[in-house]
């Protein structure tokens, strides 16, 4: 994985985490938590995708730094 792709994954992951946090605190998520006890699927998927992308990017940066 190249360093540019890794950095793009980190930035994309952070953006997904931001939007996931916004969706988690939205009115529809609050209503969903009242009736089901859990936030909306959209909020969960954005947060999970953000974590995965960020970890993949950090791993790529760490691995590309060791090869030199």
KOLDODO-582097 format. One record per residue (C-alpha): residue in three letters; x, y, z. Coordinates in Angstrom, 1 decimal, always signed. Layout:
# residues N
@rest ALA&xx X&yy Y&zz Z
...
# end
This chain:
# residues 68
@rest UNK&xx +0.0&yy +0.0&zz +0.0
@rest UNK&xx +1.5&yy +3.3&zz -0.9
@rest UNK&xx +1.8&yy +6.2&zz +1.5
@rest UNK&xx -0.6&yy +8.4&zz -0.4
@rest UNK&xx -3.4&yy +5.8&zz -0.3
@rest UNK&xx -2.7&yy +5.3&zz +3.4
@rest UNK&xx -3.0&yy +9.0&zz +4.1
@rest UNK&xx -6.2&yy +9.1&zz +2.0
@rest UNK&xx -7.6&yy +6.3&zz +4.1
@rest UNK&xx -6.8&yy +8.1&zz +7.3
@rest UNK&xx -8.5&yy +11.3&zz +6.1
@rest UNK&xx -11.5&yy +9.4&zz +4.8
@rest UNK&xx -11.8&yy +7.5&zz +8.0
@rest UNK&xx -11.7&yy +10.7&zz +10.1
@rest UNK&xx -14.4&yy +12.2&zz +7.9
@rest UNK&xx -16.6&yy +9.0&zz +8.2
@rest UNK&xx -16.1&yy +9.1&zz +12.0
@rest UNK&xx -17.2&yy +12.8&zz +12.1
@rest UNK&xx -20.3&yy +12.1&zz +10.0
@rest UNK&xx -21.0&yy +9.0&zz +12.1
@rest UNK&xx -20.9&yy +11.1&zz +15.3
@rest UNK&xx -23.3&yy +13.6&zz +13.7
@rest UNK&xx -25.6&yy +10.8&zz +12.7
@rest UNK&xx -25.3&yy +9.2&zz +16.2
@rest UNK&xx -26.5&yy +12.5&zz +17.8
@rest UNK&xx -29.2&yy +13.2&zz +15.3
@rest UNK&xx -32.9&yy +13.4&zz +16.1
@rest UNK&xx -33.7&yy +10.2&zz +14.2
@rest UNK&xx -31.1&yy +8.3&zz +16.1
@rest UNK&xx -32.5&yy +9.6&zz +19.4
@rest UNK&xx -36.0&yy +8.4&zz +18.3
@rest UNK&xx -34.5&yy +5.0&zz +17.3
@rest UNK&xx -32.8&yy +4.7&zz +20.7
@rest UNK&xx -36.1&yy +5.4&zz +22.5
@rest UNK&xx -37.9&yy +2.6&zz +20.7
@rest UNK&xx -35.2&yy +0.0&zz +20.0
@rest UNK&xx -32.5&yy +0.9&zz +22.5
@rest UNK&xx -29.8&yy +1.3&zz +19.8
@rest UNK&xx -28.9&yy +4.1&zz +17.3
@rest UNK&xx -29.7&yy +3.9&zz +13.6
@rest UNK&xx -27.9&yy +1.5&zz +11.3
@rest UNK&xx -26.5&yy +4.5&zz +9.4
@rest UNK&xx -24.8&yy +5.9&zz +12.4
@rest UNK&xx -23.3&yy +2.5&zz +13.3
@rest UNK&xx -22.1&yy +1.8&zz +9.8
@rest UNK&xx -20.5&yy +5.2&zz +9.4
@rest UNK&xx -18.6&yy +4.8&zz +12.7
@rest UNK&xx -17.5&yy +1.2&zz +11.9
@rest UNK&xx -16.4&yy +2.2&zz +8.4
@rest UNK&xx -14.5&yy +5.1&zz +9.8
@rest UNK&xx -12.7&yy +3.0&zz +12.4
@rest UNK&xx -11.8&yy +0.4&zz +9.7
@rest UNK&xx -10.5&yy +3.0&zz +7.2
@rest UNK&xx -8.5&yy +4.8&zz +9.9
@rest UNK&xx -6.9&yy +1.6&zz +11.2
@rest UNK&xx -6.1&yy +0.5&zz +7.7
@rest UNK&xx -4.5&yy +3.8&zz +6.9
@rest UNK&xx -2.4&yy +3.9&zz +10.0
@rest UNK&xx -1.3&yy +0.3&zz +9.3
@rest UNK&xx -0.3&yy +1.3&zz +5.8
@rest UNK&xx +1.7&yy +4.3&zz +7.0
@rest UNK&xx +3.5&yy +2.2&zz +9.6
@rest UNK&xx +4.3&yy -0.6&zz +7.1
@rest UNK&xx +5.5&yy +1.7&zz +4.4
@rest UNK&xx +7.7&yy +3.5&zz +6.9
@rest UNK&xx +9.5&yy +0.3&zz +7.9
@rest UNK&xx +10.4&yy -0.8&zz +4.3
@rest UNK&xx +13.1&yy +1.9&zz +4.0
# end
